[in-house]
Amino acid sequence: MAAYAIGRLQMRDPSWLAEYGPKTAALVEKHGGKYVVRGGAMERLEGEGDLPSVVVVLEFPSMEQAKAWYNDPEYEPMIKLRQGGSDLDLVLVEGL
């Protein structure tokens, strides 16, 4: 069953993106995942508060593969890099 990693990102300093983007994309692919949403136009339909700078949705074949991506030792330095320039809410959701 597919699994989706859904992230709401608030950017503080975008300088980390040049390194993070290509390396993370390769790791997502390594674990069978793909980007479904990466940025793009955004419009609020409900709710209040600030919109995130970026919304990202990754699709993986399974929860196990999504967790393997996130817990991959090669991804750990990318997490630290991202945390230095942004705030992220990330959830993993099982699909239908």
C-alpha positions, -999 to +999 in steps of 0.1 A: +000+000+000+014+034-010+026+058+017+030+096+015+054+118+033+038+153+035+059+183+045+050+219+052+082+239+051+088+275+064+120+288+048+144+309+069+175+308+047+174+291+012+211+286+009+209+249+018+187+240-011+215+237-037+231+208-018+199+193-003+178+191-034+198+168-057+211+146-028+176+142-013+160+135-047+186+107-053+178+092-019+141+093-024+145+075-057+169+050-041+140+040-018+114+037-045+099+071-039+090+100-061+080+136-058+043+142-063+043+178-052+074+200-047+065+237-043+041+252-069+012+276-066-007+274-034-041+287-024-059+284+010-093+268+009-098+266+047-081+276+079-061+304+092-025+314+098+005+316+076+008+294+046+040+274+044+067+286+021+067+252+004+046+220+005+062+187-005+045+154-010+066+122-016+050+089-027+066+056-017+054+021-025+050+013+013+054+027+048+085+006+052+102+021+022+093+056+033+107+050+068+138+035+052+143+067+032+139+089+063+161+067+084+188+062+058+222+072+073+230+091+040+199+113+047+209+123+082+233+151+071+206+164+047+182+166+077+207+187+096+214+209+066+176+215+061+170+222+098+197+249+097+176+270+072+140+260+076+113+246+099+095+215+087+063+197+098+066+162+082+040+134+085+039+099+070+004+088+059-007+054+046-026+056+013-056+037+001 
